[in-house]
Amino acid sequence: MTATKGLEGIVAATSSISSIHDGVLAYRGINIDDLAERASFEETAYLLWYGKLPTQTQLAFLQQQLSDFAAIPEPLLAQLKLFPSDANTMAVLRTAVSALALYDENANDISRESNQIKAIKLQAQIPTIIAAFARIREGKEPLAPLKNVSIAHNFLYMMTGEEPDVVAVKALDQALVLHADHELNASTFSARVTIATLSDIYSGITAAIGTLKGPLHGGANEAVMKMLSEIGSLDNVEPYILNKIANREKIMGFGHRVYKNGDPRAKHLQKMSRQLGLLKGDSTLFEMSARIEELVTGQKGLRPNVDFYSASVYTMLGIPSDLFTPIFAISRLSGWSAHILEQLDDNRIIRPRAEYTGLINQKYIPIDLR
Ligand SMILES: CC(C)(COP(=O)(O)OP(=O)(O)OC[C@H]1O[C@@H](n2cnc3c(N)ncnc32)[C@H](O)[C@@H]1OP(=O)(O)O)[C@@H](O)C(=O)NCCC(=O)NCCS
């Protein structure tokens, strides 16, 4: 038995949800370039869950369900107010999603029907949790979700208390489409491992959130913004990046396990970053990002991934950097839950082996002789 570090190249599941072939990412066979340009996030979530694009009636019904489920239980809201205001936002989300199970009498029902409803509920409630905590930590009252608006619109409204402009809603909605699913990424794998023991969907999503939190996965978008802030100006990009390269340090937002010739999602976020810069009349973040890309790709041959331009996009939308990874979770909830449903449709516990590299034939030494 020989281990493959990081399970690179190991095919660990069959799935009909999303695919990556020749650098093309598709959800249910539809190229994400097409979805990013034309589909809403709600349509995309429907596609991931049900395997096909919704009709007008089906989409309207889903939007109604998302509206109906968006409020969070009062005791959970009270709990959010007790958390330290400087708590890590992903830790807050992970704790809150785990706590949601306590207020759902069907939490442990793992039938497809029940899990499908819970997926929609979680999709509706996660944005409310994040926006509520964002306000609470600033000493503001959380806001009740609006009825009959998109998830992107509702999230921006619940965070700021203001009606968001259409450009901001469109940009966030497109970012949500692009992050919705990504084959067997680390957090999705976590969700599948957890549910495969016949645990419950809340446990699967809680595990996935904990996995997404790491800077090698979803946490990279926040780390990119930290880097942009440290760099501070266009003039400082070159010395900063060249120094990192010389010290063989990782540059966040670059590289990918699967894409070696570029992440197909990055170009959409790059375009969005450029457009938002022009619209705001301040393209500094975009220009700094573009220069970083030029240097890192030129010197290391590494291309930006989905997280790289997300950082400047979200900042230009007025979103604090520690909400970037929670926003990734809003989107990826659709993929995680689709994978949970798929795993349970044809389940077998996921239990690989380890290559043992420790000592052998050791004797037990009684404690008083050690
Ligand atoms: C995404 C990532 C975790 C993939 O990891 P992986 O498949 O295990 O690839 P490795 O870390 O083994 O990288 C292979 C080589 O490229 C280098 N490399 C990869 N990403 C790099 C980066 N962002 N900056 C600098 N060097 C990088 C590694 O140092 C390694 O070089 P070596 O062979 O000389 O040791 C990795 O590219 C990374 O850490 N990127 C930064 C974090 C990030 O943006 N994550 C979001 C992913 S969507």
The ligand as a Tripos MOL2 file, in Angstrom:
@<TRIPOS>MOLECULE
LIG
   48    50     1     0     0
SMALL
NO_CHARGES

@<TRIPOS>ATOM
      1 C1         -4.1050   25.6240   -4.4670 C.3       1 LIG1
      2 C2         -2.9200   24.8560   -3.8670 C.3       1 LIG1
      3 C3         -3.2470   24.5300   -2.4120 C.3       1 LIG1
      4 C4         -2.6980   23.5690   -4.6530 C.3       1 LIG1
      5 O1         -1.7900   22.8170   -3.9390 O.3       1 LIG1
      6 P1         -1.0430   21.5420   -4.5350 P.3       1 LIG1
      7 O2         -1.8050   20.9610   -5.6610 O.co2     1 LIG1
      8 O3         -0.7120   20.6600   -3.3820 O.co2     1 LIG1
      9 O4          0.2500   22.1690   -5.1860 O.3       1 LIG1
     10 P2          1.6120   22.3990   -4.4750 P.3       1 LIG1
     11 O5          1.4300   23.2670   -3.2560 O.co2     1 LIG1
     12 O6          2.2980   21.0800   -4.2910 O.co2     1 LIG1
     13 O7          2.3580   23.2560   -5.5760 O.3       1 LIG1
     14 C5          3.2140   22.7360   -6.6020 C.3       1 LIG1
     15 C6          4.4110   23.6670   -6.7340 C.3       1 LIG1
     16 O8          3.9700   24.9890   -7.0730 O.3       1 LIG1
     17 C7          4.2940   25.8990   -6.0320 C.3       1 LIG1
     18 N1          3.1400   26.7410   -5.7580 N.ar      1 LIG1
     19 C8          1.8440   26.3510   -5.8340 C.ar      1 LIG1
     20 N2          1.0460   27.3680   -5.5160 N.ar      1 LIG1
     21 C9          1.8520   28.4050   -5.2420 C.ar      1 LIG1
     22 C10         1.6080   29.7340   -4.8570 C.ar      1 LIG1
     23 N3          0.3650   30.1690   -4.6940 N.pl3     1 LIG1
     24 N4          2.6620   30.5420   -4.6670 N.ar      1 LIG1
     25 C11         3.9090   30.1150   -4.8390 C.ar      1 LIG1
     26 N5          4.2130   28.8510   -5.2000 N.ar      1 LIG1
     27 C12         3.1900   28.0090   -5.3910 C.ar      1 LIG1
     28 C13         4.5930   25.0530   -4.8170 C.3       1 LIG1
     29 O9          5.4610   25.6890   -3.9100 O.3       1 LIG1
     30 C14         5.1800   23.8210   -5.4360 C.3       1 LIG1
     31 O10         6.5200   24.1130   -5.7970 O.3       1 LIG1
     32 P3          7.6780   23.0240   -5.5840 P.3       1 LIG1
     33 O11         7.2860   21.8770   -6.4820 O.co2     1 LIG1
     34 O12         8.9090   23.7510   -6.0010 O.co2     1 LIG1
     35 O13         7.6530   22.6710   -4.1280 O.co2     1 LIG1
     36 C15        -1.6310   25.7250   -3.9560 C.3       1 LIG1
     37 O14        -1.4130   26.1190   -5.2900 O.3       1 LIG1
     38 C16        -1.6710   26.9190   -3.0290 C.2       1 LIG1
     39 O15        -1.3290   26.8190   -1.8560 O.2       1 LIG1
     40 N6         -2.1280   28.1170   -3.5520 N.am      1 LIG1
     41 C17        -2.2720   29.2550   -2.6940 C.3       1 LIG1
     42 C18        -3.5660   29.1610   -1.9030 C.3       1 LIG1
     43 C19        -4.7790   29.3740   -2.7590 C.2       1 LIG1
     44 O16        -4.8450   30.3120   -3.5240 O.2       1 LIG1
     45 N7         -5.7750   28.5260   -2.5680 N.am      1 LIG1
     46 C20        -7.0370   28.6170   -3.2570 C.3       1 LIG1
     47 C21        -7.2160   27.4750   -4.2130 C.3       1 LIG1
     48 S1         -8.6590   27.7230   -5.2180 S.3       1 LIG1
@<TRIPOS>BOND
     1     1     2 1
     2     2     3 1
     3     2     4 1
     4     2    36 1
     5     4     5 1
     6     5     6 1
     7     6     7 2
     8     6     8 1
     9     6     9 1
    10     9    10 1
    11    10    11 2
    12    10    12 1
    13    10    13 1
    14    13    14 1
    15    14    15 1
    16    15    16 1
    17    15    30 1
    18    16    17 1
    19    17    18 1
    20    17    28 1
    21    18    19 ar
    22    18    27 ar
    23    19    20 ar
    24    20    21 ar
    25    21    22 ar
    26    21    27 ar
    27    22    23 1
    28    22    24 ar
    29    24    25 ar
    30    25    26 ar
    31    26    27 ar
    32    28    29 1
    33    28    30 1
    34    30    31 1
    35    31    32 1
    36    32    33 2
    37    32    34 1
    38    32    35 1
    39    36    37 1
    40    36    38 1
    41    38    39 2
    42    38    40 1
    43    40    41 1
    44    41    42 1
    45    42    43 1
    46    43    44 2
    47    43    45 1
    48    45    46 1
    49    46    47 1
    50    47    48 1
@<TRIPOS>SUBSTRUCTURE
     1 LIG1         1 GROUP 0 **** ****
